[in-house]
Amino acid sequence: MASRKLLLGLTAGRRLRSRTQQLFWAASLPEATTSRSLAAVVAAAQQSGGSPAALLFSSRTISSTRPATQSAGDAPGPSAVDHKLIMPEDEFHKLADETIHDLLEKLEEYGDSIQMDGFDIDYGNQVLTLRLGDLGTYVVNKQTPNRQIWLSSPVSGPSRFDWDASTDGWIYKRTGANLVQLLEKEIGELCGTPVELS
């Protein structure tokens, strides 16, 4: 009886190893959401002659995975952050502060020139707020972790602007809009008087 249990255990172990190899040698692996994909780990195991299962489960390269295919309605999961591509924090603050302070100065001048009821501009806690009375309120603020400037507009809604060195400006990647040009267009149209913010 003991030898039969041992034989069954060995057979089950072989099946498990065979299934593990099939699973990890498969070409269509899910994409990892960490810095190294599963496919890269398996390729490294193949080159070194080691077991991909042992390499995967003995390392800490996988925090989670997502299926390689998604249905049309599913939004993609979070992607890995490439920290080499993130702007240094001090550079971000310099660029964002310059932009926001320039906007503050030029909008104050604009408000003095048009003498509009309800026009009020305020800057505090790194948030620029422009009130246009019944026409709505603009809010511009820095988002340091994302290295972005966020805009809340009564016309176009919320937008997130990234620094684009090639155009020397803050660009909304989804639409290609430039922060300063968008504000010039919207505020000029709302107030009925062109505004120069650049």
N, C-alpha and C positions, 0 to 999 in steps of 0.2 A: 504494500500500500504506500509506503514511504517513497519507494522508487517511482511509483506512478505519479505522485504529487511532484516529485523532483522533475520528472520528464515533462509534466504539464507546465511547471514553472519555467523550465528552459524554453519550451515551445512558445509560451506567452512572451517571454523576454525577447526571443528572436523576432516575433511578430512586431513587438513594440519598437525594436531597433530598426526594422525594415520600414515601418510606417514613419518613424522619425526621419530616416534618411529620405524617403519619398517626399515628406513634407518640406524639408529644408533644402533639398536639391532642386525643387520645382522652380521653373523659370519665372512664373508670375507670382511673385511674393508681394505682400502688402508693403506699402511705403511707410517707413518709420517717420515719426514726427520729431525725432531727435536729430542730433548732428550727423549720425551715420545711418544709412538705410540698411534694412535687412539684407538686401541683395549684395551690398558691399561687404557685409560681414561674411555671407556665404561664399562670395568670391575669394575673400582672404583665406577662408578655411580650405577651400579647394586648392589654392596655390600652396598652402603650407602642408597639405596632406592630413590636416586634423579633421575631427568630426565637427560639422557645423553646429550640431545640437549642443555639444559640449562647449564650444566657443561662445555660442549665443547665451546659454544659461549660466556660464561661469563669469561672463562679463556684465557690466552695467551699462551697456550701450542702448538698451531698449527701455523707454519709459512707457510708451504706448504706441499702438499702431492704428491705422485706419485702412479701410478697404481701398484697393486700387481703383475700383469702379464705384461711382456714386449715381444715384438716380437724379434725374433732372432737377428735382425740387430741393435736393440736399445742398446745404452750403458746405464748402470745404472746411475741414477742421483747422486748428491753428497750425501755422507753419513754423519751422525752426527759425530762430533769430540768428542771423550771421552778425556777430558782434564786431567783426572787422569792418562791416559796412556802416555801422552806426556812427553818426557824427559825434565827436567828443563833446561832452557836456558843456565845457567852457566856451567852445566855439558856437554851440547852439544858443547859449544865453546871449552871447555877443550879437549874433545875427538877429535873433528874435527881439531882443531889447531895442536894438537900433530901429527895427521895423516898427515896433509898437510905439516907440517914442516919436518917430517921424510922423506916424499917423496921428498921434495925439496933437502934436504941434500944428500940423497942417489942418486938421479938423477944427481946432480952436480958432485959427485964422479964418477958415471958411465960415464958421458959425458967426463970427463977428461981422463978416462981410454981408451975410444974407439977412441978418436980423429976423430970424424965424421964431415964432412962438413955440415953446416946447423943446427947442434945440438945447440940449445939455450934454456935455461930455465930462466923463469922470474917469480917473485912473487910480486904482488902489489894489493892493494885494496882487499885482501883476495881471490885473484884468482891466481892459479898456472897455468902457460902456458908453455908447452913443445913443442918446434918446432923441427921437425926432417927433415928440408929441404924439399925436394920434396916428402918425405914419408907422410907428413901430420902434423897436430898439435893436441895436447891433451890439454884440458882445464879442470881443477879441481877446483870447488868452493863450498863454503858453501851456503846452503839455510836454514837460521835460522828459518823462520816460519814453515817449514816442518820438521825441525830437520834432514836434509839430506845433503849428499855430492853428488853433481851432477858431472857427467863426460861426456865430449864430446870427442869421440874417432874417429879417421879417419878409424878405422877398424870396431868397433862394434856399432858406433853411440852413441846417448844419453842414459844415464843410471842414475838412481836415487838410491842412496845407503842409507839404514837405518842402524843404529847401532844395532848390535845383541850381547847382553851380553853373550849369551851361547857360541859363537865362538870368542868373543872378537875382532870383526871386523865389517867392513862396508859391508853389503850384499844387493845385488840387488834382491828384493823379486820376481820379475818376472822370473828370471833365476836361482837364488840361487848363483850367482857369487859373489866372494869376490873381493873387489876393488883392493887391493894390488896384489893378485894373478893374476887378469885379466890384470893389467898393466905390471906385470912381463912377462906374456906370450906374450902379444901383442908387447911390446917394444922390448923384446928379439928377437922375430921373425922378426920384421921390421928391426932392426939394425944388425941382424945376430950374435949377441953376447948375451949370457945369462945375465940377470940383477937380482940382489938380492935387493929387496925393503923391505923385512920384517925383 
